[in-house]
Amino acid sequence: MKENLVFFLGGHDAEMEEIRNILAKHNFIFFDKNLSWGAKASDYKEEIEKLKENETAVLSKLNNSNN
């Protein structure tokens, strides 16, 4: 199951930095563009569209918006 999760990080702050460190420590796949508050899932549109059928996107501090 772990290998099917792909994390997308937003809202860069101390908490997000800790999440990033935990993901890296446990070898999770993640994307981090150091986005600011108000970041949207659409900021990762290209990466999300490239996910394989069996992969699940996990959005952290990202608004689910297409704008």
mmCIF file as Biopython writes it, N, C-alpha, C and O atoms, coordinates in Angstrom:
data_model
#
loop_
_atom_site.group_PDB
_atom_site.id
_atom_site.type_symbol
_atom_site.label_atom_id
_atom_site.label_alt_id
_atom_site.label_comp_id
_atom_site.label_asym_id
_atom_site.label_entity_id
_atom_site.label_seq_id
_atom_site.pdbx_PDB_ins_code
_atom_site.Cartn_x
_atom_site.Cartn_y
_atom_site.Cartn_z
_atom_site.occupancy
_atom_site.B_iso_or_equiv
_atom_site.auth_seq_id
_atom_site.auth_asym_id
_atom_site.pdbx_PDB_model_num
ATOM 1   N N  . MET A ? 1  ? 0.824   -1.192 0.000   1.0 0.0 1  A 1 
ATOM 2   C CA . MET A ? 1  ? 0.000   0.000  0.000   1.0 0.0 1  A 1 
ATOM 3   C C  . MET A ? 1  ? 0.865   1.250  0.000   1.0 0.0 1  A 1 
ATOM 4   O O  . MET A ? 1  ? 0.557   2.208  -0.710  1.0 0.0 1  A 1 
ATOM 5   N N  . LYS A ? 2  ? 1.934   1.262  0.777   1.0 0.0 2  A 1 
ATOM 6   C CA . LYS A ? 2  ? 2.811   2.422  0.863   1.0 0.0 2  A 1 
ATOM 7   C C  . LYS A ? 2  ? 3.293   2.849  -0.515  1.0 0.0 2  A 1 
ATOM 8   O O  . LYS A ? 2  ? 3.340   4.043  -0.814  1.0 0.0 2  A 1 
ATOM 9   N N  . GLU A ? 3  ? 3.647   1.896  -1.345  1.0 0.0 3  A 1 
ATOM 10  C CA . GLU A ? 3  ? 4.174   2.219  -2.664  1.0 0.0 3  A 1 
ATOM 11  C C  . GLU A ? 3  ? 3.122   2.803  -3.599  1.0 0.0 3  A 1 
ATOM 12  O O  . GLU A ? 3  ? 3.466   3.309  -4.667  1.0 0.0 3  A 1 
ATOM 13  N N  . ASN A ? 4  ? 1.856   2.743  -3.222  1.0 0.0 4  A 1 
ATOM 14  C CA . ASN A ? 4  ? 0.778   3.288  -4.040  1.0 0.0 4  A 1 
ATOM 15  C C  . ASN A ? 4  ? 0.427   4.725  -3.668  1.0 0.0 4  A 1 
ATOM 16  O O  . ASN A ? 4  ? -0.373  5.360  -4.354  1.0 0.0 4  A 1 
ATOM 17  N N  . LEU A ? 5  ? 1.012   5.243  -2.597  1.0 0.0 5  A 1 
ATOM 18  C CA . LEU A ? 5  ? 0.706   6.596  -2.146  1.0 0.0 5  A 1 
ATOM 19  C C  . LEU A ? 5  ? 1.748   7.570  -2.680  1.0 0.0 5  A 1 
ATOM 20  O O  . LEU A ? 5  ? 2.951   7.327  -2.590  1.0 0.0 5  A 1 
ATOM 21  N N  . VAL A ? 6  ? 1.265   8.676  -3.236  1.0 0.0 6  A 1 
ATOM 22  C CA . VAL A ? 6  ? 2.149   9.737  -3.716  1.0 0.0 6  A 1 
ATOM 23  C C  . VAL A ? 6  ? 1.672   11.034 -3.065  1.0 0.0 6  A 1 
ATOM 24  O O  . VAL A ? 6  ? 0.523   11.439 -3.241  1.0 0.0 6  A 1 
ATOM 25  N N  . PHE A ? 7  ? 2.553   11.674 -2.322  1.0 0.0 7  A 1 
ATOM 26  C CA . PHE A ? 7  ? 2.202   12.854 -1.544  1.0 0.0 7  A 1 
ATOM 27  C C  . PHE A ? 7  ? 2.550   14.137 -2.297  1.0 0.0 7  A 1 
ATOM 28  O O  . PHE A ? 7  ? 3.575   14.229 -2.973  1.0 0.0 7  A 1 
ATOM 29  N N  . PHE A ? 8  ? 1.660   15.129 -2.156  1.0 0.0 8  A 1 
ATOM 30  C CA . PHE A ? 8  ? 1.842   16.435 -2.766  1.0 0.0 8  A 1 
ATOM 31  C C  . PHE A ? 8  ? 1.723   17.469 -1.649  1.0 0.0 8  A 1 
ATOM 32  O O  . PHE A ? 8  ? 0.689   17.564 -0.988  1.0 0.0 8  A 1 
ATOM 33  N N  . LEU A ? 9  ? 2.785   18.239 -1.444  1.0 0.0 9  A 1 
ATOM 34  C CA . LEU A ? 9  ? 2.864   19.128 -0.299  1.0 0.0 9  A 1 
ATOM 35  C C  . LEU A ? 9  ? 2.612   20.583 -0.673  1.0 0.0 9  A 1 
ATOM 36  O O  . LEU A ? 9  ? 3.084   21.066 -1.703  1.0 0.0 9  A 1 
ATOM 37  N N  . GLY A ? 10 ? 1.865   21.269 0.177   1.0 0.0 10 A 1 
ATOM 38  C CA . GLY A ? 10 ? 1.584   22.688 -0.030  1.0 0.0 10 A 1 
ATOM 39  C C  . GLY A ? 10 ? 1.710   23.436 1.273   1.0 0.0 10 A 1 
ATOM 40  O O  . GLY A ? 10 ? 2.105   22.859 2.286   1.0 0.0 10 A 1 
ATOM 41  N N  . GLY A ? 11 ? 1.379   24.720 1.262   1.0 0.0 11 A 1 
ATOM 42  C CA . GLY A ? 11 ? 1.363   25.523 2.486   1.0 0.0 11 A 1 
ATOM 43  C C  . GLY A ? 11 ? 2.634   25.423 3.280   1.0 0.0 11 A 1 
ATOM 44  O O  . GLY A ? 11 ? 2.590   25.095 4.466   1.0 0.0 11 A 1 
ATOM 45  N N  . HIS A ? 12 ? 3.772   25.695 2.670   1.0 0.0 12 A 1 
ATOM 46  C CA . HIS A ? 12 ? 5.072   25.496 3.294   1.0 0.0 12 A 1 
ATOM 47  C C  . HIS A ? 12 ? 5.225   26.297 4.592   1.0 0.0 12 A 1 
ATOM 48  O O  . HIS A ? 12 ? 5.117   27.523 4.606   1.0 0.0 12 A 1 
ATOM 49  N N  . ASP A ? 13 ? 5.477   25.572 5.667   1.0 0.0 13 A 1 
ATOM 50  C CA . ASP A ? 13 ? 5.740   26.136 6.991   1.0 0.0 13 A 1 
ATOM 51  C C  . ASP A ? 13 ? 6.490   25.082 7.793   1.0 0.0 13 A 1 
ATOM 52  O O  . ASP A ? 13 ? 6.891   24.057 7.242   1.0 0.0 13 A 1 
ATOM 53  N N  . ALA A ? 14 ? 6.681   25.318 9.071   1.0 0.0 14 A 1 
ATOM 54  C CA . ALA A ? 14 ? 7.437   24.374 9.909   1.0 0.0 14 A 1 
ATOM 55  C C  . ALA A ? 14 ? 6.760   23.005 9.960   1.0 0.0 14 A 1 
ATOM 56  O O  . ALA A ? 14 ? 7.431   21.974 9.929   1.0 0.0 14 A 1 
ATOM 57  N N  . GLU A ? 15 ? 5.446   23.002 10.037  1.0 0.0 15 A 1 
ATOM 58  C CA . GLU A ? 15 ? 4.708   21.733 10.069  1.0 0.0 15 A 1 
ATOM 59  C C  . GLU A ? 15 ? 4.919   20.958 8.758   1.0 0.0 15 A 1 
ATOM 60  O O  . GLU A ? 15 ? 5.144   19.747 8.780   1.0 0.0 15 A 1 
ATOM 61  N N  . MET A ? 16 ? 4.845   21.655 7.629   1.0 0.0 16 A 1 
ATOM 62  C CA . MET A ? 16 ? 5.039   20.990 6.342   1.0 0.0 16 A 1 
ATOM 63  C C  . MET A ? 16 ? 6.464   20.481 6.203   1.0 0.0 16 A 1 
ATOM 64  O O  . MET A ? 16 ? 6.688   19.421 5.619   1.0 0.0 16 A 1 
ATOM 65  N N  . GLU A ? 17 ? 7.421   21.219 6.727   1.0 0.0 17 A 1 
ATOM 66  C CA . GLU A ? 17 ? 8.808   20.770 6.701   1.0 0.0 17 A 1 
ATOM 67  C C  . GLU A ? 17 ? 8.962   19.467 7.478   1.0 0.0 17 A 1 
ATOM 68  O O  . GLU A ? 17 ? 9.694   18.575 7.050   1.0 0.0 17 A 1 
ATOM 69  N N  . GLU A ? 18 ? 8.285   19.351 8.607   1.0 0.0 18 A 1 
ATOM 70  C CA . GLU A ? 18 ? 8.341   18.111 9.390   1.0 0.0 18 A 1 
ATOM 71  C C  . GLU A ? 18 ? 7.676   16.954 8.635   1.0 0.0 18 A 1 
ATOM 72  O O  . GLU A ? 18 ? 8.182   15.832 8.643   1.0 0.0 18 A 1 
ATOM 73  N N  . ILE A ? 19 ? 6.557   17.228 7.992   1.0 0.0 19 A 1 
ATOM 74  C CA . ILE A ? 19 ? 5.897   16.197 7.176   1.0 0.0 19 A 1 
ATOM 75  C C  . ILE A ? 19 ? 6.845   15.732 6.079   1.0 0.0 19 A 1 
ATOM 76  O O  . ILE A ? 19 ? 6.977   14.535 5.825   1.0 0.0 19 A 1 
ATOM 77  N N  . ARG A ? 20 ? 7.501   16.687 5.435   1.0 0.0 20 A 1 
ATOM 78  C CA . ARG A ? 20 ? 8.460   16.358 4.372   1.0 0.0 20 A 1 
ATOM 79  C C  . ARG A ? 20 ? 9.575   15.470 4.923   1.0 0.0 20 A 1 
ATOM 80  O O  . ARG A ? 20 ? 9.948   14.481 4.292   1.0 0.0 20 A 1 
ATOM 81  N N  . ASN A ? 21 ? 10.109  15.817 6.097   1.0 0.0 21 A 1 
ATOM 82  C CA . ASN A ? 21 ? 11.181  15.027 6.707   1.0 0.0 21 A 1 
ATOM 83  C C  . ASN A ? 21 ? 10.727  13.604 7.011   1.0 0.0 21 A 1 
ATOM 84  O O  . ASN A ? 21 ? 11.475  12.654 6.783   1.0 0.0 21 A 1 
ATOM 85  N N  . ILE A ? 22 ? 9.521   13.451 7.517   1.0 0.0 22 A 1 
ATOM 86  C CA . ILE A ? 22 ? 8.990   12.116 7.825   1.0 0.0 22 A 1 
ATOM 87  C C  . ILE A ? 22 ? 8.818   11.303 6.549   1.0 0.0 22 A 1 
ATOM 88  O O  . ILE A ? 22 ? 9.179   10.127 6.508   1.0 0.0 22 A 1 
ATOM 89  N N  . LEU A ? 23 ? 8.271   11.923 5.512   1.0 0.0 23 A 1 
ATOM 90  C CA . LEU A ? 23 ? 8.091   11.214 4.239   1.0 0.0 23 A 1 
ATOM 91  C C  . LEU A ? 23 ? 9.433   10.763 3.673   1.0 0.0 23 A 1 
ATOM 92  O O  . LEU A ? 23 ? 9.566   9.633  3.203   1.0 0.0 23 A 1 
ATOM 93  N N  . ALA A ? 24 ? 10.424  11.649 3.719   1.0 0.0 24 A 1 
ATOM 94  C CA . ALA A ? 24 ? 11.752  11.301 3.210   1.0 0.0 24 A 1 
ATOM 95  C C  . ALA A ? 24 ? 12.382  10.181 4.037   1.0 0.0 24 A 1 
ATOM 96  O O  . ALA A ? 24 ? 12.980  9.257  3.487   1.0 0.0 24 A 1 
ATOM 97  N N  . LYS A ? 25 ? 12.246  10.267 5.342   1.0 0.0 25 A 1 
ATOM 98  C CA . LYS A ? 25 ? 12.823  9.255  6.238   1.0 0.0 25 A 1 
ATOM 99  C C  . LYS A ? 25 ? 12.265  7.869  5.953   1.0 0.0 25 A 1 
ATOM 100 O O  . LYS A ? 25 ? 12.978  6.872  6.066   1.0 0.0 25 A 1 
ATOM 101 N N  . HIS A ? 26 ? 10.987  7.805  5.585   1.0 0.0 26 A 1 
ATOM 102 C CA . HIS A ? 26 ? 10.331  6.521  5.349   1.0 0.0 26 A 1 
ATOM 103 C C  . HIS A ? 26 ? 10.208  6.176  3.861   1.0 0.0 26 A 1 
ATOM 104 O O  . HIS A ? 26 ? 9.465   5.274  3.474   1.0 0.0 26 A 1 
ATOM 105 N N  . ASN A ? 27 ? 10.951  6.913  3.046   1.0 0.0 27 A 1 
ATOM 106 C CA . ASN A ? 27 ? 11.051  6.645  1.605   1.0 0.0 27 A 1 
ATOM 107 C C  . ASN A ? 27 ? 9.725   6.674  0.858   1.0 0.0 27 A 1 
ATOM 108 O O  . ASN A ? 27 ? 9.506   5.888  -0.063  1.0 0.0 27 A 1 
ATOM 109 N N  . PHE A ? 28 ? 8.845   7.581  1.258   1.0 0.0 28 A 1 
ATOM 110 C CA . PHE A ? 28 ? 7.617   7.789  0.508   1.0 0.0 28 A 1 
ATOM 111 C C  . PHE A ? 28 ? 7.928   8.647  -0.718  1.0 0.0 28 A 1 
ATOM 112 O O  . PHE A ? 28 ? 8.864   9.446  -0.704  1.0 0.0 28 A 1 
ATOM 113 N N  . ILE A ? 29 ? 7.152   8.479  -1.754  1.0 0.0 29 A 1 
ATOM 114 C CA . ILE A ? 29 ? 7.261   9.337  -2.925  1.0 0.0 29 A 1 
ATOM 115 C C  . ILE A ? 29 ? 6.492   10.614 -2.634  1.0 0.0 29 A 1 
ATOM 116 O O  . ILE A ? 29 ? 5.336   10.564 -2.214  1.0 0.0 29 A 1 
ATOM 117 N N  . PHE A ? 30 ? 7.137   11.770 -2.859  1.0 0.0 30 A 1 
ATOM 118 C CA . PHE A ? 30 ? 6.440   13.030 -2.630  1.0 0.0 30 A 1 
ATOM 119 C C  . PHE A ? 30 ? 6.972   14.112 -3.557  1.0 0.0 30 A 1 
ATOM 120 O O  . PHE A ? 30 ? 8.090   14.037 -4.068  1.0 0.0 30 A 1 
ATOM 121 N N  . PHE A ? 31 ? 6.136   15.113 -3.753  1.0 0.0 31 A 1 
ATOM 122 C CA . PHE A ? 31 ? 6.497   16.290 -4.528  1.0 0.0 31 A 1 
ATOM 123 C C  . PHE A ? 31 ? 6.353   17.494 -3.607  1.0 0.0 31 A 1 
ATOM 124 O O  . PHE A ? 31 ? 5.364   17.618 -2.885  1.0 0.0 31 A 1 
ATOM 125 N N  . ASP A ? 32 ? 7.341   18.377 -3.638  1.0 0.0 32 A 1 
ATOM 126 C CA . ASP A ? 32 ? 7.319   19.572 -2.796  1.0 0.0 32 A 1 
ATOM 127 C C  . ASP A ? 32 ? 7.852   20.745 -3.606  1.0 0.0 32 A 1 
ATOM 128 O O  . ASP A ? 32 ? 9.045   20.825 -3.894  1.0 0.0 32 A 1 
ATOM 129 N N  . LYS A ? 33 ? 6.962   21.641 -3.963  1.0 0.0 33 A 1 
ATOM 130 C CA . LYS A ? 33 ? 7.339   22.831 -4.724  1.0 0.0 33 A 1 
ATOM 131 C C  . LYS A ? 33 ? 7.512   24.055 -3.829  1.0 0.0 33 A 1 
ATOM 132 O O  . LYS A ? 33 ? 7.587   25.180 -4.324  1.0 0.0 33 A 1 
ATOM 133 N N  . ASN A ? 34 ? 7.575   23.841 -2.505  1.0 0.0 34 A 1 
ATOM 134 C CA . ASN A ? 34 ? 7.705   24.943 -1.549  1.0 0.0 34 A 1 
ATOM 135 C C  . ASN A ? 34 ? 6.655   26.017 -1.796  1.0 0.0 34 A 1 
ATOM 136 O O  . ASN A ? 34 ? 6.971   27.206 -1.844  1.0 0.0 34 A 1 
ATOM 137 N N  . LEU A ? 35 ? 5.427   25.599 -1.949  1.0 0.0 35 A 1 
ATOM 138 C CA . LEU A ? 35 ? 4.327   26.515 -2.227  1.0 0.0 35 A 1 
ATOM 139 C C  . LEU A ? 35 ? 3.929   27.286 -0.978  1.0 0.0 35 A 1 
ATOM 140 O O  . LEU A ? 35 ? 4.149   26.826 0.143   1.0 0.0 35 A 1 
ATOM 141 N N  . SER A ? 36 ? 3.346   28.456 -1.177  1.0 0.0 36 A 1 
ATOM 142 C CA . SER A ? 36 ? 2.914   29.275 -0.052  1.0 0.0 36 A 1 
ATOM 143 C C  . SER A ? 36 ? 1.472   28.933 0.324   1.0 0.0 36 A 1 
ATOM 144 O O  . SER A ? 36 ? 0.838   28.084 -0.302  1.0 0.0 36 A 1 
ATOM 145 N N  . TRP A ? 37 ? 0.969   29.610 1.360   1.0 0.0 37 A 1 
ATOM 146 C CA . TRP A ? 37 ? -0.406  29.409 1.799   1.0 0.0 37 A 1 
ATOM 147 C C  . TRP A ? 37 ? -1.350  29.700 0.638   1.0 0.0 37 A 1 
ATOM 148 O O  . TRP A ? 37 ? -1.090  30.579 -0.183  1.0 0.0 37 A 1 
ATOM 149 N N  . GLY A ? 38 ? -2.436  28.959 0.583   1.0 0.0 38 A 1 
ATOM 150 C CA . GLY A ? 38 ? -3.399  29.112 -0.496  1.0 0.0 38 A 1 
ATOM 151 C C  . GLY A ? 38 ? -3.053  28.253 -1.698  1.0 0.0 38 A 1 
ATOM 152 O O  . GLY A ? 38 ? -3.695  28.360 -2.743  1.0 0.0 38 A 1 
ATOM 153 N N  . ALA A ? 39 ? -2.038  27.395 -1.560  1.0 0.0 39 A 1 
ATOM 154 C CA . ALA A ? 39 ? -1.639  26.524 -2.654  1.0 0.0 39 A 1 
ATOM 155 C C  . ALA A ? 39 ? -2.809  25.618 -3.044  1.0 0.0 39 A 1 
ATOM 156 O O  . ALA A ? 39 ? -3.648  25.267 -2.214  1.0 0.0 39 A 1 
ATOM 157 N N  . LYS A ? 40 ? -2.841  25.255 -4.310  1.0 0.0 40 A 1 
ATOM 158 C CA . LYS A ? 40 ? -3.942  24.449 -4.840  1.0 0.0 40 A 1 
ATOM 159 C C  . LYS A ? 40 ? -3.424  23.136 -5.412  1.0 0.0 40 A 1 
ATOM 160 O O  . LYS A ? 40 ? -2.272  23.036 -5.834  1.0 0.0 40 A 1 
ATOM 161 N N  . ALA A ? 41 ? -4.279  22.150 -5.418  1.0 0.0 41 A 1 
ATOM 162 C CA . ALA A ? 41 ? -3.931  20.873 -6.025  1.0 0.0 41 A 1 
ATOM 163 C C  . ALA A ? 41 ? -3.533  21.079 -7.487  1.0 0.0 41 A 1 
ATOM 164 O O  . ALA A ? 41 ? -2.681  20.363 -8.013  1.0 0.0 41 A 1 
ATOM 165 N N  . SER A ? 42 ? -4.150  22.053 -8.131  1.0 0.0 42 A 1 
ATOM 166 C CA . SER A ? 42 ? -3.845  22.317 -9.543  1.0 0.0 42 A 1 
ATOM 167 C C  . SER A ? 42 ? -2.401  22.779 -9.747  1.0 0.0 42 A 1 
ATOM 168 O O  . SER A ? 42 ? -1.904  22.743 -10.873 1.0 0.0 42 A 1 
ATOM 169 N N  . ASP A ? 43 ? -1.719  23.212 -8.685  1.0 0.0 43 A 1 
ATOM 170 C CA . ASP A ? 43 ? -0.302  23.557 -8.792  1.0 0.0 43 A 1 
ATOM 171 C C  . ASP A ? 43 ? 0.538   22.323 -9.138  1.0 0.0 43 A 1 
ATOM 172 O O  . ASP A ? 43 ? 1.665   22.445 -9.617  1.0 0.0 43 A 1 
ATOM 173 N N  . TYR A ? 44 ? -0.015  21.153 -8.895  1.0 0.0 44 A 1 
ATOM 174 C CA . TYR A ? 44 ? 0.643   19.886 -9.206  1.0 0.0 44 A 1 
ATOM 175 C C  . TYR A ? 44 ? -0.088  19.140 -10.325 1.0 0.0 44 A 1 
ATOM 176 O O  . TYR A ? 44 ? 0.042   17.921 -10.443 1.0 0.0 44 A 1 
ATOM 177 N N  . LYS A ? 45 ? -0.841  19.852 -11.132 1.0 0.0 45 A 1 
ATOM 178 C CA . LYS A ? 45 ? -1.680  19.227 -12.151 1.0 0.0 45 A 1 
ATOM 179 C C  . LYS A ? 45 ? -0.900  18.247 -13.026 1.0 0.0 45 A 1 
ATOM 180 O O  . LYS A ? 45 ? -1.338  17.113 -13.222 1.0 0.0 45 A 1 
ATOM 181 N N  . GLU A ? 46 ? 0.231   18.664 -13.546 1.0 0.0 46 A 1 
ATOM 182 C CA . GLU A ? 46 ? 1.013   17.793 -14.439 1.0 0.0 46 A 1 
ATOM 183 C C  . GLU A ? 46 ? 1.458   16.522 -13.726 1.0 0.0 46 A 1 
ATOM 184 O O  . GLU A ? 46 ? 1.371   15.430 -14.288 1.0 0.0 46 A 1 
ATOM 185 N N  . GLU A ? 47 ? 1.932   16.658 -12.497 1.0 0.0 47 A 1 
ATOM 186 C CA . GLU A ? 47 ? 2.420   15.496 -11.753 1.0 0.0 47 A 1 
ATOM 187 C C  . GLU A ? 47 ? 1.270   14.547 -11.417 1.0 0.0 47 A 1 
ATOM 188 O O  . GLU A ? 47 ? 1.421   13.329 -11.512 1.0 0.0 47 A 1 
ATOM 189 N N  . ILE A ? 48 ? 0.126   15.103 -11.027 1.0 0.0 48 A 1 
ATOM 190 C CA . ILE A ? 48 ? -1.029  14.272 -10.677 1.0 0.0 48 A 1 
ATOM 191 C C  . ILE A ? 48 ? -1.545  13.527 -11.902 1.0 0.0 48 A 1 
ATOM 192 O O  . ILE A ? 48 ? -1.921  12.358 -11.808 1.0 0.0 48 A 1 
ATOM 193 N N  . GLU A ? 49 ? -1.565  14.192 -13.038 1.0 0.0 49 A 1 
ATOM 194 C CA . GLU A ? 49 ? -2.030  13.550 -14.272 1.0 0.0 49 A 1 
ATOM 195 C C  . GLU A ? 49 ? -1.139  12.385 -14.699 1.0 0.0 49 A 1 
ATOM 196 O O  . GLU A ? 49 ? -1.588  11.500 -15.427 1.0 0.0 49 A 1 
ATOM 197 N N  . LYS A ? 50 ? 0.107   12.378 -14.256 1.0 0.0 50 A 1 
ATOM 198 C CA . LYS A ? 50 ? 1.051   11.309 -14.620 1.0 0.0 50 A 1 
ATOM 199 C C  . LYS A ? 50 ? 1.005   10.103 -13.676 1.0 0.0 50 A 1 
ATOM 200 O O  . LYS A ? 50 ? 1.717   9.122  -13.887 1.0 0.0 50 A 1 
ATOM 201 N N  . LEU A ? 51 ? 0.165   10.177 -12.635 1.0 0.0 51 A 1 
ATOM 202 C CA . LEU A ? 51 ? 0.067   9.048  -11.710 1.0 0.0 51 A 1 
ATOM 203 C C  . LEU A ? 51 ? -0.436  7.815  -12.439 1.0 0.0 51 A 1 
ATOM 204 O O  . LEU A ? 51 ? -1.255  7.896  -13.356 1.0 0.0 51 A 1 
ATOM 205 N N  . LYS A ? 52 ? 0.070   6.685  -12.012 1.0 0.0 52 A 1 
ATOM 206 C CA . LYS A ? 52 ? -0.387  5.410  -12.563 1.0 0.0 52 A 1 
ATOM 207 C C  . LYS A ? 52 ? -1.759  5.078  -11.988 1.0 0.0 52 A 1 
ATOM 208 O O  . LYS A ? 52 ? -2.164  5.627  -10.964 1.0 0.0 52 A 1 
ATOM 209 N N  . GLU A ? 53 ? -2.455  4.188  -12.648 1.0 0.0 53 A 1 
ATOM 210 C CA . GLU A ? 53 ? -3.822  3.820  -12.247 1.0 0.0 53 A 1 
ATOM 211 C C  . GLU A ? 53 ? -3.891  3.323  -10.807 1.0 0.0 53 A 1 
ATOM 212 O O  . GLU A ? 53 ? -4.890  3.542  -10.122 1.0 0.0 53 A 1 
ATOM 213 N N  . ASN A ? 54 ? -2.845  2.663  -10.351 1.0 0.0 54 A 1 
ATOM 214 C CA . ASN A ? 54 ? -2.858  2.092  -9.001  1.0 0.0 54 A 1 
ATOM 215 C C  . ASN A ? 54 ? -2.292  3.038  -7.939  1.0 0.0 54 A 1 
ATOM 216 O O  . ASN A ? 54 ? -2.191  2.654  -6.774  1.0 0.0 54 A 1 
ATOM 217 N N  . GLU A ? 55 ? -1.924  4.256  -8.315  1.0 0.0 55 A 1 
ATOM 218 C CA . GLU A ? 55 ? -1.372  5.210  -7.361  1.0 0.0 55 A 1 
ATOM 219 C C  . GLU A ? 55 ? -2.458  6.167  -6.859  1.0 0.0 55 A 1 
ATOM 220 O O  . GLU A ? 55 ? -3.381  6.531  -7.587  1.0 0.0 55 A 1 
ATOM 221 N N  . THR A ? 56 ? -2.314  6.555  -5.604  1.0 0.0 56 A 1 
ATOM 222 C CA . THR A ? 56 ? -3.275  7.456  -4.973  1.0 0.0 56 A 1 
ATOM 223 C C  . THR A ? 56 ? -2.573  8.737  -4.563  1.0 0.0 56 A 1 
ATOM 224 O O  . THR A ? 56 ? -1.555  8.704  -3.871  1.0 0.0 56 A 1 
ATOM 225 N N  . ALA A ? 57 ? -3.122  9.868  -4.994  1.0 0.0 57 A 1 
ATOM 226 C CA . ALA A ? 57 ? -2.578  11.166 -4.609  1.0 0.0 57 A 1 
ATOM 227 C C  . ALA A ? 57 ? -3.039  11.500 -3.191  1.0 0.0 57 A 1 
ATOM 228 O O  . ALA A ? 57 ? -4.217  11.362 -2.860  1.0 0.0 57 A 1 
ATOM 229 N N  . VAL A ? 58 ? -2.097  11.939 -2.362  1.0 0.0 58 A 1 
ATOM 230 C CA . VAL A ? 58 ? -2.395  12.390 -1.007  1.0 0.0 58 A 1 
ATOM 231 C C  . VAL A ? 58 ? -2.019  13.871 -0.959  1.0 0.0 58 A 1 
ATOM 232 O O  . VAL A ? 58 ? -0.844  14.226 -1.054  1.0 0.0 58 A 1 
ATOM 233 N N  . LEU A ? 59 ? -3.029  14.728 -0.811  1.0 0.0 59 A 1 
ATOM 234 C CA . LEU A ? 59 ? -2.818  16.173 -0.828  1.0 0.0 59 A 1 
ATOM 235 C C  . LEU A ? 59 ? -2.710  16.698 0.597   1.0 0.0 59 A 1 
ATOM 236 O O  . LEU A ? 59 ? -3.590  16.448 1.422   1.0 0.0 59 A 1 
ATOM 237 N N  . SER A ? 60 ? -1.646  17.418 0.887   1.0 0.0 60 A 1 
ATOM 238 C CA . SER A ? 60 ? -1.444  17.967 2.218   1.0 0.0 60 A 1 
ATOM 239 C C  . SER A ? 60 ? -1.384  19.489 2.130   1.0 0.0 60 A 1 
ATOM 240 O O  . SER A ? 60 ? -0.494  20.055 1.495   1.0 0.0 60 A 1 
ATOM 241 N N  . LYS A ? 61 ? -2.361  20.147 2.787   1.0 0.0 61 A 1 
ATOM 242 C CA . LYS A ? 61 ? -2.484  21.599 2.774   1.0 0.0 61 A 1 
ATOM 243 C C  . LYS A ? 61 ? -2.600  22.150 1.357   1.0 0.0 61 A 1 
ATOM 244 O O  . LYS A ? 61 ? -1.997  23.169 1.022   1.0 0.0 61 A 1 
ATOM 245 N N  . LEU A ? 62 ? -3.373  21.472 0.545   1.0 0.0 62 A 1 
ATOM 246 C CA . LEU A ? 62 ? -3.649  21.927 -0.819  1.0 0.0 62 A 1 
ATOM 247 C C  . LEU A ? 62 ? -5.145  22.036 -0.999  1.0 0.0 62 A 1 
ATOM 248 O O  . LEU A ? 62 ? -5.873  21.083 -0.723  1.0 0.0 62 A 1 
ATOM 249 N N  . ASN A ? 63 ? -5.614  23.181 -1.458  1.0 0.0 63 A 1 
ATOM 250 C CA . ASN A ? 63 ? -7.018  23.329 -1.777  1.0 0.0 63 A 1 
ATOM 251 C C  . ASN A ? 63 ? -7.344  22.524 -3.024  1.0 0.0 63 A 1 
ATOM 252 O O  . ASN A ? 63 ? -6.567  22.507 -3.979  1.0 0.0 63 A 1 
ATOM 253 N N  . ASN A ? 64 ? -8.474  21.870 -3.017  1.0 0.0 64 A 1 
ATOM 254 C CA . ASN A ? 64 ? -8.879  21.068 -4.162  1.0 0.0 64 A 1 
ATOM 255 C C  . ASN A ? 64 ? -9.636  21.979 -5.136  1.0 0.0 64 A 1 
ATOM 256 O O  . ASN A ? 64 ? -10.864 22.063 -5.112  1.0 0.0 64 A 1 
ATOM 257 N N  . SER A ? 65 ? -8.875  22.646 -5.978  1.0 0.0 65 A 1 
ATOM 258 C CA . SER A ? 65 ? -9.434  23.599 -6.915  1.0 0.0 65 A 1 
ATOM 259 C C  . SER A ? 65 ? -8.782  23.426 -8.274  1.0 0.0 65 A 1 
ATOM 260 O O  . SER A ? 65 ? -7.597  23.105 -8.359  1.0 0.0 65 A 1 
ATOM 261 N N  . ASN A ? 66 ? -9.529  23.632 -9.313  1.0 0.0 66 A 1 
ATOM 262 C CA . ASN A ? 66 ? -8.994  23.523 -10.673 1.0 0.0 66 A 1 
ATOM 263 C C  . ASN A ? 66 ? -8.508  24.854 -11.204 1.0 0.0 66 A 1 
ATOM 264 O O  . ASN A ? 66 ? -8.070  24.929 -12.352 1.0 0.0 66 A 1 
ATOM 265 N N  . ASN A ? 67 ? -8.570  25.882 -10.425 1.0 0.0 67 A 1 
ATOM 266 C CA . ASN A ? 67 ? -8.166  27.219 -10.878 1.0 0.0 67 A 1 
ATOM 267 C C  . ASN A ? 67 ? -6.695  27.469 -10.610 1.0 0.0 67 A 1 
ATOM 268 O O  . ASN A ? 67 ? -6.184  28.543 -10.927 1.0 0.0 67 A 1 
#
